Amino acid sequence: MIPISIKALQTLLNADLVGEDVVIDALSTETSTLSHGSLFVALVGERFDAHDFVITAKQNGASALLVSQHVSCDLPQLIVENTKLALGQLATWVKVQCDVKTIALTGSCGKTTVKEMLASILSRKGQTLYTANNFNNDIGVPLTLLRLQPSHDYAVVELGANHIGEIEYTTKMVKPDIALVTNITAAHLDGFGSLEGIARGKGEIFEGLADGAPAIINLNSNGGLYWNSVLESKQLLTMSESDKSADYHALNVHQIDEGCFQFDMVTPVGIFPIILSLPGEHNVANALLAASAASNVDGITMKEVTEGLASVAALKGRGMITFPRPGLRLIDDSYNASVAAMKAAVDMLDSFDGDKVIVLADMREMGKYSGTVHQDVAEHLNKASIQTIITYGSASAVISEHCGGQHFDNKDKLIAYVVKLIKIKHTVSVLIKGAHGMKMSQVVAAIEEATTC
């Protein structure tokens, strides 16, 4: 974080100051990550109030506090009406201080992969800040921006949301130079209410763009008429894996080693061969999105684009392939699940030869659409040549019913069954996927442990 005095923050945030002036050079909303010189931001949520932990914050090295009420602590205190909004104000100020080319992205799925691809490309040219982990909501985005330094050349900021208005708030904070939406599909339906709500919510990202700035959309999955007005003043760029009318599209797509793909990328400046380091044909579309954004950054050539896409490291829980023992291909896609992501996982596993096992858990936050979207996945899975289908949860039971699978309501019993199964099947590919709240990473860990004992 850029060093700043508490006195300067008082003016910036229109806050009351209690205590002496100090300089802070770090910030945290968690007491466990504080260090000397840090500002502790006491956020308030539905089920917590961080004002209760200011003494712990002091003990862990905090030098000052950002609070919404006076607290009994001898550290300097900045008192504001709302600490979350003040966090956003501070992040907005930091972004203005750093002259950094910024790409913002959102979408129903693929955001994190595209973000990692962009970071891999831009890092070849300059110092790049990019969203860590899942810091993509109305708290995570400002925390990401607060990591900016004047030495950064580029920033890649992922914007997530589960309701209308959240991206409108964060995109105005980020003020991107380029913005893109990966796709629009069934995810967080409980909060958005409908696919129309998702389209409107994701389209808010373009409100942070200046007139004439590049706005990138997926011709196969976008907001359509809902985006027309906001895109009128932008430089519209399109991509598609299959539609040859798109500015960026793919030709000669074919699978190579370990589920990865190779293709020719058609761009406004020529055709370039692309080899992907991440498995799954869905990553062809992700690569086109990343390439379309990166190639519109001044100074980035197709050399950086092709090299960056060829060297993206897989993330745990997001389609990472490992071999815990000879003969066992374990595909850990356990981090989260939407309809499109579930179907992509099915297709990826189906692309491998030999015996295959898929373990799927519920997709969450689907509201009244839960039955419909799980049935949709079931119908897609039924077309694949996957020999063993296992499901866990409540909503996913329909998948096993439709596809002749084995369903479990108890995770311990599920794990015992899967571990026994992989001991019987010597040569097999196993894919694990489900909503983050279903904690399917526990199944992955159990398989890894069982194969190393």
Buried (B, 14 or more C-beta within 10 A) or exposed (E): BBEBEBBBBBEBBEBEBBBEEBEBBBBBBBBEEBEEBBBBBBBBEEEEEBBEBBBBBBEBBBBBBBBBEEBEBEBBBBBBEEBBBBBBBBBBBBBEEBEBBBBBBBBBBBBBBBBBBBBBBBBBBBEBBBBEEBBBBBBBBBBBBBBBEEEBBBBBBBBBBBBBEBBBBBBEBBBBBBBBBBBBBBBBBBBBBEBEBBBBBBBBBBEBBEEEBBBBBBBBBBBEEBBEEBBEBBBBBBBBBEEEEBBBBBEEBEBEEEBBBBBEBBBEEEEBEBBBBBBBBBBBBBBBBBBBBBBBBEEBEBEBBBBBBBBBEBBEBBBBBBEBBEBBBBBBBBBBBBBBBBBBBBBBBBBBEEBBBBBBBBBBBBBEBBEEBBBBBBEBBBEBEBEBBBBBBEBBBBBBEBBEBBBBEEBEEBBBBBBEBBEEBEEBBBBBBBBBEBEBBBBBBBBBEBBEE
